[in-house]
Amino acid sequence: MSHLINVPEIFGTDVFNEATMQQRLAPSIYNAWKQCICSGSPLSLEVANEIAEAMKIWAIEKGATHYTHWFQPMTGITAEKHDSFISPTGDGRVIMEFSGSELVRGEPDASSFPSGGLRATFEARGYTAWDPTAFAFVKDDSLYIPTCFFSYTGEALDKKTPLLRSLDEISREAVRILRLFGDNETQRVRVSVGPEQEYFLIPKSLYAQRLDLRLTGRTLFGAPAPKGQELDDHYFGTIRTRVSNFMKDLDEQLWRLGILSKTKHNEGAPCQHELAPIYSEAGNACDANQLVMEIMKKCAAKHDMVCLLHEKPFAGVAGSGKHNNWSLCTDSGRNLFKPGQTPRQNAQFLVFLAAFIKGVDEYQDFLRSTVAYAGNDHRLGVTEAPPAIISIFLGDELTAVVNSIIDGTNYSDPEKSLMRIGVDVLPSIPKDTTDRNRTSPVAFTGNKFEFRMLGSSQSIAGPNIALNTIMAEELGKFADILENAEDFDVALQKLVCDTLTAHQRIIFNGNGYSDAWKKEAVDRGLSNLSNTAEALPTYISQKNIDLVTKRGIFTEAEFRARYEIHMQSYAKLIAIEGRTCVDMAMHQILPSAMHYTRDLTQSILDKKSAGISCKAEQALVERLSAACDSLYEKTQALAARLTAIPCDTNDAAKYMSEVIVPAMETLRGDADLLEQLTDKAYWPYPTYSDILFY
């Protein structure tokens, strides 16, 4: 019998959260921390010392012996260096100490993390700084302190710092808009994010036999199984006991860390599943999602399984994404993407809606580039994943509202006069206003936008930085116009109408997979950046550089460094995949197929000497021999091409996309044919049938 879980009792018990701080800190210390959160004012060392002491005592009570500054470098995963609390007393004993200065600042080396040229090996000094907006927590006998990571000269070397900058910027501009609508109460607008997480679970024993899975996270070879997901029998199906036990264990660990794990179910592909959280503030949601991915892998290992977060671990079945649900809320909890019940509320909603539509249209390449990397290239545009063309799905009812504004007609009756923004009351727009469109990259879903292009393994920081910055820019421009208007209502009407008219091309409610849409998108002037090598160079367009530097999200050096890191990472990942293809072809696939061919040949000789027909064996040997010859030639060609990778970062990425990736695909064709021809007893690794239907 499994143990019972009292969720309210265990939730957040391993987190030094606000409730715990209220219990363990003096009111003056707690209020000083609260003031820091609300206004951004710095903490004094005296206050930091008090918080550190309370945090240490609490952590030791939880069994912690060490502390670590937990940060998010440009690797896309998290990093940590652990120090114990011990301090010698001089008489051979130790005491447990932790100071405010140790809480606030750490000093890990920066030379071995990707920096895009911001740091060199001989410039190793890097610093971590406590992020007081994120709660510390205890995990694996250490106190984890969420921090930012920056260089000796002050450049951001992480994903967290620019995310926090973007949150401040969008709040500032959103509050300006709210003031124009008479809201003098809201002090901060928060970005609310809920990242749904898809993943695969497979047996550890089968994973261990696949070199490609171990080195690259995906299967570089693999013939289709006789059965895939065509029956749709796995989606929302009964969860296997083994998987259910994993999910229960995972939920308990996440709940103890205060992570709002809400929904779990089987996804579309065999062995694929999903976890969805309740929405939370974007900075915390980013931290939480990094923990979710880490704990998924550790928890799977406890259950003798492996969690695969690659976007396309198996060809021919659905890949894994991370739907990023994004909205804006006031500090009182009011959702700014929810149409209200009065004309003024409707008008405010339409301003935020128009700003979002304009921003996505103007900066579609920027948004696309934030989800451009090797793993996602295999996923976008196929099997329920959105295409590479950015568009916004509004649904029938909201699209009709937008069209009525553009056309100058009344929404409820096209024959009536112009719909007056701020005067007319919109009809109630329900949360489920229309059917879902799973081919849409950006979809309005009642009171939020769902950015569906993120890959399952990626940090949500980059895409949310882009969304926040784009929205801040457009809201700022709107505020400039409306604040200086002689007649606010006239200016408001014109602003919304002109914006929707100018940017309606980005709105599309149809089938994003169709060839007709690809042609129509070109006619509309939308970008179709089909792969990483095409998309990433747009990241550092002058328009994007101007945007992020103007808004103070990145310096130009920080921004260009990230581009360099992403391009290098892409080329390195493809090179690893290429070398793994060569290794598996030469040391596993060819020897196995040749062994089988040799035994078949011996069988032919034996049958011929006995006067027995052997047409089947002869035909099979011919096909095996031809496939082996072809595979060998293509393997040697791929190996040679891998030695000719250009040194220049841009040239290397283009070379990988245009030369190495196609070479691997043609190689795979022969390997997968050999898998189908070779006796299973000879095949060197588990097949799709073995793994997906274990």
C-alpha positions as CSV (number, residue, x, y, z in Angstrom):
1,M,0.0,0.0,0.0
2,S,1.4,3.4,-1.0
3,H,1.8,6.1,1.6
4,L,-0.7,8.8,1.9
5,I,0.3,12.4,0.9
6,N,-1.2,15.4,2.8
7,V,-0.6,17.9,0.0
8,P,-1.4,21.1,1.9
9,E,0.8,19.9,4.8
10,I,3.9,19.1,2.7
11,F,3.5,21.9,0.1
12,G,6.5,24.2,0.2
13,T,7.9,22.6,3.4
14,D,11.4,22.6,1.8
15,V,11.2,26.3,0.8
16,F,12.3,29.3,2.8
17,N,9.1,31.1,1.6
18,E,7.3,34.2,2.8
19,A,5.3,32.3,5.4
20,T,8.5,30.8,6.9
21,M,10.2,34.2,6.8
22,Q,7.3,35.8,8.7
23,Q,7.7,33.1,11.4
24,R,11.5,33.3,11.7
25,L,12.4,36.9,11.1
26,A,11.8,39.9,13.3
27,P,9.1,42.2,11.8
28,S,11.6,44.9,11.0
29,I,13.8,42.5,9.1
30,Y,10.8,40.9,7.3
31,N,9.5,44.4,6.3
32,A,12.9,45.4,5.0
33,W,13.0,42.4,2.8
34,K,9.4,43.1,1.7
35,Q,10.3,46.6,0.8
36,C,13.2,45.3,-1.3
37,I,10.8,43.1,-3.2
38,C,8.2,45.8,-3.8
39,S,10.4,48.8,-4.6
40,G,13.8,47.3,-5.6
41,S,15.6,49.1,-2.7
42,P,18.8,47.4,-1.6
43,L,19.1,45.3,1.5
44,S,21.6,46.5,4.2
45,L,24.3,44.0,5.3
46,E,22.6,44.0,8.8
47,V,19.3,42.8,7.3
48,A,21.2,40.3,5.1
49,N,23.0,38.9,8.1
50,E,19.7,38.4,10.0
51,I,18.1,36.7,7.0
52,A,21.2,34.5,6.5
53,E,21.2,33.4,10.2
54,A,17.5,32.5,10.1
55,M,17.9,30.7,6.8
56,K,20.9,28.7,8.0
57,I,19.1,27.6,11.2
58,W,16.0,26.6,9.2
59,A,18.2,24.7,6.6
60,I,20.1,22.8,9.2
61,E,16.9,21.7,10.8
62,K,16.0,20.3,7.4
63,G,19.3,18.3,7.4
64,A,21.4,20.7,5.2
65,T,25.1,20.7,5.8
66,H,26.0,22.8,2.8
67,Y,24.8,25.9,0.9
68,T,25.1,26.7,-2.8
69,H,24.5,29.6,-5.0
70,W,22.2,28.2,-7.7
71,F,22.4,29.9,-11.1
72,Q,21.5,29.5,-14.7
73,P,24.5,29.9,-17.0
74,M,24.2,30.0,-20.8
75,T,24.4,26.2,-21.0
76,G,20.6,26.1,-20.6
77,I,20.8,24.0,-17.4
78,T,21.6,25.1,-13.9
79,A,24.9,25.2,-12.0
80,E,25.9,25.0,-8.4
81,K,29.0,24.9,-6.2
82,H,28.5,23.7,-2.7
83,D,30.2,25.0,0.5
84,S,29.7,23.6,3.9
85,F,28.5,25.7,6.9
86,I,31.4,24.6,9.0
87,S,33.9,27.1,10.4
88,P,36.8,26.0,12.7
89,T,36.8,27.2,16.3
90,G,40.6,26.8,16.9
91,D,40.3,24.0,19.4
92,G,39.8,21.2,16.8
93,R,36.0,21.7,16.6
94,V,33.7,23.5,14.2
95,I,30.6,25.6,14.3
96,M,28.0,26.1,11.6
97,E,28.2,29.7,10.2
98,F,26.6,31.5,7.4
99,S,26.8,35.3,7.0
100,G,24.9,37.9,5.1
101,S,27.9,38.4,2.8
102,E,27.9,34.7,1.9
103,L,24.1,34.8,1.3
104,V,24.3,37.9,-1.0
105,R,27.4,37.0,-3.0
106,G,29.4,34.1,-4.2
107,E,32.4,33.7,-6.5
108,P,32.4,30.7,-8.9
109,D,34.9,30.6,-11.8
110,A,33.4,31.9,-15.0
111,S,36.0,30.7,-17.5
112,S,34.5,27.2,-18.1
113,F,30.9,28.5,-18.8
114,P,29.9,29.7,-22.3
115,S,30.4,33.4,-22.5
116,G,30.4,34.2,-26.3
117,G,33.7,36.0,-25.9
118,L,32.7,38.0,-22.8
119,R,35.2,36.0,-20.7
120,A,38.5,34.3,-21.6
121,T,40.1,31.4,-19.7
122,F,42.6,33.8,-18.1
123,E,39.7,36.1,-17.1
124,A,38.1,33.5,-14.8
125,R,36.5,35.6,-12.1
126,G,32.7,35.5,-12.0
127,Y,30.2,36.4,-9.3
128,T,26.8,35.2,-8.2
129,A,24.4,37.6,-6.5
130,W,21.3,36.6,-4.5
131,D,18.0,37.1,-6.2
132,P,15.8,38.1,-3.2
133,T,12.7,37.8,-5.4
134,A,13.2,34.0,-5.5
135,F,12.9,31.8,-2.4
136,A,15.8,29.6,-1.2
137,F,15.1,25.9,-0.7
138,V,16.6,22.7,0.6
139,K,17.4,19.8,-1.7
140,D,19.9,17.0,-1.4
141,D,21.2,18.2,2.0
142,S,22.1,21.6,0.7
143,L,20.6,25.0,1.0
144,Y,20.0,26.3,-2.6
145,I,20.1,30.1,-3.0
146,P,18.7,31.3,-6.4
147,T,21.2,33.8,-7.8
148,C,22.2,35.9,-10.8
149,F,25.6,35.2,-12.5
150,F,27.8,38.0,-13.9
151,S,31.4,38.6,-14.8
152,Y,34.1,40.6,-13.0
153,T,33.4,43.5,-15.4
154,G,29.6,43.3,-14.8
155,E,28.3,41.6,-17.9
156,A,25.4,39.2,-17.4
157,L,26.6,35.6,-18.0
158,D,23.3,33.9,-17.2
159,K,19.7,33.7,-18.4
160,K,18.1,35.0,-15.1
161,T,19.6,38.5,-15.1
162,P,18.1,39.7,-18.4
163,L,14.8,38.0,-17.5
164,L,14.6,40.1,-14.3
165,R,15.4,43.2,-16.3
166,S,12.7,42.5,-18.8
167,L,10.1,42.0,-15.9
168,D,10.9,45.4,-14.5
169,E,10.7,47.0,-18.0
170,I,7.3,45.6,-18.9
171,S,5.9,46.4,-15.5
172,R,7.0,50.1,-15.8
173,E,5.4,50.5,-19.2
174,A,2.2,48.6,-18.4
175,V,1.6,50.7,-15.3
176,R,1.8,53.8,-17.5
177,I,-1.0,52.5,-19.6
178,L,-3.1,51.6,-16.5
179,R,-2.7,55.2,-15.2
180,L,-4.3,56.5,-18.4
181,F,-7.3,54.4,-17.6
182,G,-7.7,55.7,-14.1
183,D,-5.9,52.9,-12.2
184,N,-3.9,54.7,-9.6
185,E,-3.6,51.7,-7.3
186,T,-1.5,49.2,-9.2
187,Q,2.2,49.5,-8.4
188,R,3.5,46.6,-10.4
189,V,2.3,44.5,-13.3
190,R,3.6,40.9,-13.2
191,V,4.2,38.5,-16.0
192,S,2.4,35.3,-15.3
193,V,3.8,32.1,-17.0
194,G,2.7,28.5,-17.0
195,P,5.1,26.2,-18.9
196,E,3.6,22.9,-19.8
197,Q,6.3,20.2,-19.9
198,E,6.3,17.2,-22.3
199,Y,8.7,14.3,-21.9
200,F,9.3,10.7,-22.7
201,L,10.0,7.9,-20.2
202,I,11.8,4.7,-21.4
203,P,13.4,1.8,-19.5
204,K,16.9,2.5,-18.3
205,S,18.1,-0.9,-19.6
206,L,17.1,-0.1,-23.1
207,Y,18.5,3.4,-23.0
208,A,21.9,2.1,-21.8
209,Q,22.1,0.0,-25.0
210,R,21.7,3.0,-27.3
211,L,24.8,5.1,-27.9
212,D,22.9,7.7,-29.7
213,L,20.4,8.3,-26.9
214,R,23.3,8.4,-24.3
215,L,25.4,10.9,-26.3
216,T,22.8,13.0,-28.1
217,G,19.4,12.5,-26.4
218,R,17.8,11.3,-29.6
219,T,17.8,8.2,-31.8
220,L,19.9,8.9,-34.8
221,F,18.8,5.6,-36.3
222,G,15.6,3.6,-36.1
223,A,13.2,2.1,-38.5
224,P,9.5,2.8,-37.8
225,A,7.8,0.3,-35.5
226,P,4.8,-1.6,-37.1
227,K,2.6,0.5,-34.8
228,G,3.1,4.1,-34.0
229,Q,0.6,6.6,-32.6
230,E,-1.9,6.3,-35.5
231,L,-4.6,4.8,-33.3
232,D,-4.4,7.7,-30.8
233,D,-4.7,5.1,-28.1
234,H,-2.0,6.5,-25.9
235,Y,-3.2,10.1,-25.7
236,F,-5.0,10.6,-22.3
237,G,-5.0,6.8,-22.0
238,T,-4.7,4.8,-18.8
239,I,-1.3,5.6,-17.2
240,R,0.8,2.5,-16.6
241,T,1.5,1.6,-13.0
242,R,5.2,2.0,-13.4
243,V,4.7,5.5,-14.9
244,S,2.0,6.4,-12.3
245,N,4.4,5.6,-9.5
246,F,7.0,7.9,-11.1
247,M,4.4,10.6,-11.5
248,K,3.3,10.3,-7.8
249,D,6.9,10.5,-6.6
250,L,7.6,13.4,-8.9
251,D,4.6,15.4,-7.7
252,E,5.5,14.9,-4.1
253,Q,9.1,16.1,-4.6
254,L,7.9,19.1,-6.6
255,W,5.2,20.0,-4.1
256,R,7.7,20.0,-1.2
257,L,9.7,22.5,-3.2
258,G,6.6,24.7,-3.7
259,I,6.2,24.0,-7.4
260,L,2.6,24.1,-8.5
261,S,2.5,20.8,-10.4
262,K,-1.2,20.5,-11.4
263,T,-1.9,18.2,-14.4
264,K,-0.4,14.9,-15.5
265,H,-1.4,12.7,-18.4
266,N,-0.2,10.5,-21.3
267,E,0.6,12.5,-24.4
268,G,0.2,11.6,-28.1
269,A,3.2,9.4,-28.8
270,P,3.9,6.1,-27.0
271,C,5.9,6.6,-23.8
272,Q,5.2,10.4,-24.0
273,H,3.7,12.3,-21.1
274,E,3.0,15.8,-19.9
275,L,3.2,17.8,-16.7
276,A,1.5,21.2,-16.4
277,P,1.8,23.7,-13.6
278,I,-0.4,26.4,-12.3
279,Y,0.7,29.8,-13.5
280,S,3.2,31.8,-11.4
281,E,5.3,34.9,-11.7
282,A,7.7,34.5,-14.7
283,G,11.0,34.6,-12.7
284,N,9.7,31.9,-10.3
285,A,8.2,29.9,-13.1
286,C,11.6,29.9,-14.9
287,D,13.3,28.6,-11.7
288,A,10.6,26.1,-11.2
289,N,10.8,24.7,-14.7
290,Q,14.5,24.2,-14.4
291,L,13.9,22.2,-11.2
292,V,11.1,20.2,-12.9
293,M,13.5,19.1,-15.7
294,E,16.2,18.2,-13.2
295,I,14.0,16.3,-10.8
296,M,12.2,14.5,-13.6
297,K,15.5,12.9,-14.6
298,K,16.6,12.1,-11.1
299,C,13.1,10.7,-10.2
300,A,13.0,8.6,-13.4
301,A,16.4,7.0,-12.4
302,K,14.9,6.0,-9.0
303,H,12.2,4.1,-10.9
304,D,14.6,2.4,-13.3
305,M,13.7,4.6,-16.2
306,V,15.2,7.5,-18.1
307,C,13.4,10.8,-18.8
308,L,14.1,12.1,-22.3
309,L,13.7,15.8,-22.8
310,H,14.9,16.0,-26.4
311,E,12.5,17.6,-28.8
312,K,12.4,14.6,-31.1
313,P,13.9,11.5,-29.5
314,F,12.0,9.2,-32.0
315,A,11.4,9.9,-35.7
316,G,7.9,9.5,-37.0
317,V,6.1,10.1,-33.7
318,A,5.2,13.4,-32.0
319,G,8.0,15.4,-30.5
320,S,8.0,17.1,-27.1
321,G,7.4,20.8,-26.7
322,K,6.9,23.2,-23.8
323,H,3.8,25.4,-24.2
324,N,4.6,28.8,-22.6
325,N,1.3,30.3,-21.4
326,W,2.0,34.0,-20.9
327,S,-0.2,36.8,-19.5
328,L,-0.1,40.1,-17.6
329,C,-1.6,40.6,-14.1
330,T,-1.7,43.5,-11.7
331,D,-0.3,43.2,-8.2
332,S,-3.9,42.8,-7.1
333,G,-4.4,39.7,-9.4
334,R,-6.4,41.3,-12.2
335,N,-5.6,39.7,-15.6
336,L,-5.0,42.4,-18.2
337,F,-5.9,40.0,-21.1
338,K,-9.3,39.4,-19.8
339,P,-12.0,41.5,-21.4
340,G,-14.0,43.4,-18.8
341,Q,-17.7,44.1,-18.5
342,T,-17.6,47.9,-19.1
343,P,-16.6,50.0,-22.0
344,R,-13.5,51.3,-20.2
345,Q,-12.3,47.8,-19.3
346,N,-13.0,46.7,-23.0
347,A,-10.9,49.6,-24.2
348,Q,-8.0,48.7,-21.9
349,F,-8.1,45.1,-23.0
350,L,-8.0,46.1,-26.7
351,V,-5.0,48.4,-26.0
352,F,-3.0,45.5,-24.5
353,L,-4.3,43.1,-27.3
354,A,-3.2,45.5,-30.0
355,A,0.2,46.1,-28.4
356,F,0.8,42.3,-28.4
357,I,-0.3,41.8,-32.0
358,K,1.9,44.7,-33.1
359,G,4.9,43.5,-31.2
360,V,4.7,39.9,-32.5
361,D,4.3,41.1,-36.0
362,E,7.2,43.6,-35.9
363,Y,9.5,41.3,-34.0
364,Q,8.5,37.9,-35.4
365,D,12.1,37.0,-36.4
366,F,13.3,37.8,-32.8
367,L,10.6,35.6,-31.3
368,R,11.4,32.8,-33.8
369,S,15.1,33.0,-33.1
370,T,14.6,32.4,-29.4
371,V,13.4,28.9,-30.1
372,A,16.0,28.1,-32.8
373,Y,18.3,25.2,-31.9
374,A,19.2,21.8,-33.1
375,G,16.7,19.8,-31.2
376,N,13.7,22.0,-32.2
377,D,14.6,21.8,-35.9
378,H,13.3,18.2,-35.9
379,R,10.0,19.1,-34.2
380,L,8.6,22.3,-35.7
381,G,6.1,21.8,-38.4
382,V,5.2,18.2,-37.9
383,T,2.9,16.0,-35.8
384,E,1.0,18.7,-33.8
385,A,4.0,21.0,-33.3
386,P,3.5,24.5,-34.7
387,P,5.2,25.5,-38.0
388,A,8.3,27.8,-38.2
389,I,6.1,30.7,-39.5
390,I,5.0,33.0,-36.7
391,S,1.3,33.8,-36.6
392,I,-1.3,34.6,-34.0
393,F,-4.5,32.6,-33.5
394,L,-7.3,34.7,-32.0
395,G,-10.3,32.4,-32.5
396,D,-13.5,33.3,-34.3
397,E,-15.1,35.6,-31.9
398,L,-12.1,37.8,-31.0
399,T,-11.1,37.9,-34.7
400,A,-14.6,39.2,-35.5
401,V,-14.2,41.9,-32.9
402,V,-10.8,42.9,-34.5
403,N,-12.3,42.9,-38.0
404,S,-15.2,45.1,-36.9
405,I,-12.7,47.6,-35.6
406,I,-10.6,47.5,-38.8
407,D,-13.7,47.6,-41.1
408,G,-15.5,50.4,-39.1
409,T,-18.6,48.3,-38.4
410,N,-20.4,47.4,-35.3
411,Y,-19.5,43.9,-34.0
412,S,-23.0,42.7,-33.3
413,D,-24.5,44.2,-36.5
414,P,-22.3,45.0,-39.5
415,E,-24.9,47.4,-40.8
416,K,-24.6,49.6,-37.8
417,S,-22.2,52.5,-37.3
418,L,-18.5,52.4,-36.3
419,M,-17.7,50.5,-33.1
420,R,-16.5,53.1,-30.7
421,I,-13.7,51.8,-28.5
422,G,-14.3,52.9,-24.9
423,V,-18.0,53.5,-25.6
424,D,-19.4,50.2,-26.8
425,V,-19.4,47.2,-24.5
426,L,-18.0,44.0,-26.1
427,P,-20.0,40.9,-25.8
428,S,-18.7,38.5,-23.1
429,I,-15.8,36.6,-24.6
430,P,-15.7,33.2,-22.9
431,K,-12.5,31.4,-22.1
432,D,-13.1,28.7,-24.7
433,T,-14.2,31.0,-27.4
434,T,-13.5,28.6,-30.3
435,D,-11.9,25.3,-31.1
436,R,-8.2,24.8,-30.5
437,N,-5.7,25.3,-33.2
438,R,-2.7,23.0,-32.5
439,T,-0.9,24.3,-35.5
440,S,-0.7,27.9,-34.3
441,P,2.7,29.1,-32.9
442,V,1.0,31.8,-30.8
443,A,-2.6,31.3,-29.7
444,F,-5.0,33.4,-27.6
445,T,-6.7,31.1,-25.1
446,G,-9.2,33.2,-23.2
447,N,-7.0,35.3,-20.9
448,K,-3.5,34.6,-22.0
449,F,-1.3,33.9,-25.0
450,E,0.2,30.4,-25.5
451,F,3.6,30.5,-27.2
452,R,3.8,26.9,-28.4
453,M,7.1,26.9,-30.3
454,L,9.4,26.2,-27.3
455,G,11.2,22.9,-27.2
456,S,10.9,20.6,-24.3
457,S,14.6,20.8,-23.2
458,Q,15.0,24.6,-23.4
459,S,15.0,27.2,-20.6
460,I,11.9,29.3,-20.8
461,A,14.0,32.4,-20.0
462,G,14.9,33.4,-23.6
463,P,11.4,33.3,-25.1
464,N,9.9,35.2,-22.1
465,I,12.6,37.8,-22.3
466,A,11.6,38.4,-25.9
467,L,7.9,38.5,-25.1
468,N,8.4,40.9,-22.2
469,T,10.7,43.2,-24.1
470,I,8.5,43.3,-27.2
471,M,5.4,44.1,-25.1
472,A,7.2,46.7,-23.1
473,E,8.3,48.5,-26.3
474,E,4.9,48.6,-27.8
475,L,3.2,49.6,-24.5
476,G,5.8,52.4,-24.2
477,K,5.0,53.7,-27.7
478,F,1.3,53.6,-27.0
479,A,1.7,55.4,-23.7
480,D,3.8,58.1,-25.4
481,I,0.9,58.7,-27.9
482,L,-2.0,58.6,-25.4
483,E,-0.3,60.7,-22.7
484,N,0.2,63.5,-25.1
485,A,-3.2,63.3,-26.8
486,E,-5.5,66.3,-26.8
487,D,-8.6,64.1,-26.9
488,F,-7.9,60.8,-25.2
489,D,-10.9,58.9,-26.6
490,V,-10.3,60.0,-30.1
491,A,-6.6,59.1,-29.9
492,L,-7.5,55.8,-28.3
493,Q,-9.9,54.9,-31.1
494,K,-7.4,55.8,-33.8
495,L,-4.5,54.1,-32.1
496,V,-6.2,50.7,-31.8
497,C,-7.8,50.9,-35.2
498,D,-4.6,51.9,-37.0
499,T,-2.6,49.3,-35.1
500,L,-4.9,46.4,-35.9
501,T,-5.2,47.5,-39.5
502,A,-1.4,47.7,-40.0
503,H,-0.7,44.4,-38.3
504,Q,-3.6,42.1,-39.2
505,R,-1.3,40.1,-41.4
506,I,0.0,38.2,-38.4
507,I,-3.5,36.9,-37.4
508,F,-4.2,33.5,-38.9
509,N,-6.8,31.0,-37.7
510,G,-6.4,28.3,-40.3
511,N,-4.2,25.2,-40.9
512,G,-0.6,26.1,-40.3
513,Y,0.6,22.9,-41.9
514,S,-0.9,23.5,-45.3
515,D,1.1,24.4,-48.4
516,A,-1.5,27.1,-49.1
517,W,-0.6,28.8,-45.8
518,K,3.1,28.8,-46.6
519,K,2.4,30.6,-49.9
520,E,-0.1,33.0,-48.3
521,A,2.4,33.8,-45.5
522,V,5.0,34.8,-48.1
523,D,2.3,37.0,-49.8
524,R,1.6,38.6,-46.4
525,G,5.3,39.3,-45.9
526,L,5.8,36.9,-43.0
527,S,9.1,35.1,-42.4
528,N,9.5,31.4,-42.9
529,L,12.8,30.6,-41.1
530,S,12.7,26.8,-41.4
531,N,15.8,25.9,-39.4
532,T,18.3,27.2,-36.8
533,A,21.0,28.2,-39.3
534,E,18.4,30.4,-41.1
535,A,16.7,31.8,-37.9
536,L,19.6,32.6,-35.6
537,P,21.3,35.3,-37.7
538,T,18.1,37.3,-37.4
539,Y,18.6,37.4,-33.6
540,I,21.3,40.1,-34.0
541,S,19.5,42.2,-36.6
542,Q,20.0,45.9,-35.9
543,K,16.3,46.3,-35.1
544,N,16.7,43.7,-32.3
545,I,19.9,45.1,-31.0
546,D,18.3,48.6,-30.8
547,L,15.3,47.1,-29.0
548,V,17.1,45.3,-26.3
549,T,19.7,48.0,-25.7
550,K,17.2,50.8,-25.6
551,R,15.2,48.8,-23.0
552,G,18.2,48.0,-21.0
553,I,17.7,44.2,-21.2
554,F,21.2,43.6,-22.7
555,T,24.2,45.6,-23.6
556,E,25.1,45.0,-27.3
557,A,28.1,42.9,-26.1
558,E,25.9,40.7,-24.0
559,F,23.4,40.3,-26.8
560,R,26.0,39.4,-29.4
561,A,27.6,37.0,-27.0
562,R,24.4,35.1,-26.7
563,Y,24.1,34.8,-30.5
564,E,27.7,33.5,-30.6
565,I,26.9,30.9,-27.9
566,H,23.8,29.7,-29.7
567,M,25.5,29.4,-33.0
568,Q,28.5,27.5,-31.5
569,S,26.2,25.3,-29.6
570,Y,24.3,24.4,-32.7
571,A,27.4,23.5,-34.6
572,K,28.8,21.5,-31.7
573,L,25.6,19.5,-31.2
574,I,25.4,18.6,-34.9
575,A,29.1,17.6,-34.9
576,I,28.5,15.3,-31.9
577,E,25.6,13.7,-33.7
578,G,27.6,13.3,-36.9
579,R,30.5,11.6,-35.1
580,T,28.0,9.4,-33.2
581,C,26.5,8.3,-36.5
582,V,29.9,7.3,-37.8
583,D,30.7,5.4,-34.6
584,M,27.5,3.5,-34.6
585,A,27.6,2.7,-38.3
586,M,31.2,1.4,-38.2
587,H,31.2,-0.4,-34.9
588,Q,27.6,-1.6,-34.5
589,I,25.4,-1.5,-37.6
590,L,27.8,-2.7,-40.3
591,P,29.4,-5.5,-38.2
592,S,26.0,-6.8,-37.2
593,A,24.6,-6.7,-40.8
594,M,27.8,-8.3,-42.2
595,H,27.7,-11.0,-39.5
596,Y,24.1,-11.9,-40.6
597,T,25.1,-11.7,-44.3
598,R,27.9,-14.1,-43.6
599,D,25.6,-16.6,-41.9
600,L,23.1,-16.3,-44.7
601,T,25.8,-17.0,-47.2
602,Q,26.8,-20.1,-45.3
603,S,23.2,-21.2,-45.3
604,I,23.1,-20.7,-49.1
605,L,26.2,-22.9,-49.5
606,D,24.8,-25.5,-47.3
607,K,21.4,-25.6,-49.1
608,K,23.1,-25.7,-52.5
609,S,25.2,-28.6,-51.5
610,A,22.1,-30.4,-50.4
611,G,20.2,-29.4,-53.6
612,I,17.7,-27.2,-51.7
613,S,16.3,-24.0,-53.1
614,C,17.6,-20.8,-51.5
615,K,16.0,-18.0,-53.5
616,A,14.9,-16.1,-50.4
617,E,18.4,-16.2,-48.9
618,Q,20.0,-15.1,-52.1
619,A,17.7,-12.2,-52.6
620,L,18.2,-11.1,-49.0
621,V,21.9,-11.4,-49.2
622,E,21.9,-9.2,-52.3
623,R,19.9,-6.5,-50.6
624,L,22.0,-6.7,-47.5
625,S,25.2,-6.5,-49.4
626,A,24.0,-3.5,-51.4
627,A,22.8,-1.7,-48.3
628,C,26.1,-2.4,-46.5
629,D,28.1,-1.1,-49.4
630,S,26.0,2.1,-49.6
631,L,26.1,2.6,-45.8
632,Y,29.9,2.2,-45.7
633,E,30.4,4.7,-48.5
634,K,28.1,7.3,-46.9
635,T,29.7,6.8,-43.5
636,Q,33.1,7.5,-45.0
637,A,31.8,10.5,-46.8
638,L,30.2,11.8,-43.6
639,A,33.5,11.2,-41.6
640,A,35.4,13.2,-44.2
641,R,32.9,16.1,-44.1
642,L,33.2,16.2,-40.4
643,T,36.9,17.0,-40.8
644,A,36.1,20.0,-43.0
645,I,33.9,22.1,-40.6
646,P,34.7,25.8,-41.1
647,C,36.3,27.7,-38.3
648,D,34.0,30.8,-38.6
649,T,30.9,30.4,-36.4
650,N,28.4,31.5,-39.0
651,D,30.0,29.4,-41.7
652,A,30.1,26.4,-39.4
653,A,26.4,26.6,-38.6
654,K,25.5,27.0,-42.3
655,Y,27.8,24.0,-43.2
656,M,26.2,21.9,-40.5
657,S,22.7,22.7,-41.8
658,E,23.4,22.3,-45.5
659,V,26.1,19.5,-45.5
660,I,26.2,17.5,-42.3
661,V,22.5,17.2,-41.5
662,P,21.6,16.0,-45.0
663,A,24.5,13.5,-44.9
664,M,23.3,12.1,-41.7
665,E,19.8,11.7,-43.1
666,T,20.9,9.8,-46.1
667,L,23.1,7.6,-43.9
668,R,20.1,6.9,-41.7
669,G,18.1,5.7,-44.7
670,D,20.6,2.8,-45.3
671,A,20.9,2.0,-41.6
672,D,17.2,1.8,-41.1
673,L,16.9,-0.4,-44.2
674,L,19.5,-2.8,-42.7
675,E,17.5,-2.9,-39.5
676,Q,14.5,-4.1,-41.4
677,L,16.5,-6.7,-43.3
678,T,18.6,-8.1,-40.5
679,D,17.5,-10.9,-38.1
680,K,16.7,-9.3,-34.8
681,A,19.0,-11.6,-33.0
682,Y,21.9,-9.9,-34.7
683,W,20.8,-6.3,-34.3
684,P,23.1,-4.4,-31.9
685,Y,20.6,-2.2,-30.1
686,P,16.9,-2.0,-29.1
687,T,14.5,-1.0,-31.9
688,Y,11.6,1.4,-31.8
689,S,9.3,-1.5,-31.2
690,D,11.4,-2.5,-28.1
691,I,11.6,1.0,-26.7
692,L,8.2,2.5,-27.4
693,F,6.2,-0.6,-26.6
694,Y,8.3,-2.2,-23.8
